């Protein structure tokens, strides 16, 4: 199904996130643009990069990243916090990068933020950091009183 036949009104933050990763895998900057909240309250931090503020800066960064083609990326280990109007998703991204002629998988820990608008759910935040070398581990605090 082409981008033009997909609904642009995302009924959930999960649908918006799925569309985001599909757009990256397709190398489709127009699809990425469609799901961003067209506002100055949009933020992005790529691994090792500066904080980008506003729709134009965030869109330009994704356009530059996708100028070399599609990303081979998969989000997994999703943890979410959702209210009726705001959602945060923390994921571990597996990104395939070429080193010489050998593909290598690197892990990135990312937080994606979404807001519910009259036009459906839109992305307002993507903050990604390289994961430490080695296997990606998750740590959870024990449940119960903190003191």
Buried (B, 14 or more C-beta within 10 A) or exposed (E): EEBEEBEBEBEBBBBBBBBBBBBBEBBBBEBBBBBBBEEEEBBBBBBEEEEBEBBEBBBEBBEEBBEEEEBBBBBEEEEBEBEEEBBBBBBBBBBEEEEEEEEEEBBBBBBBBBBBBEEBBBBBBBBBEEBEEEEBEEEEEEEEEEE
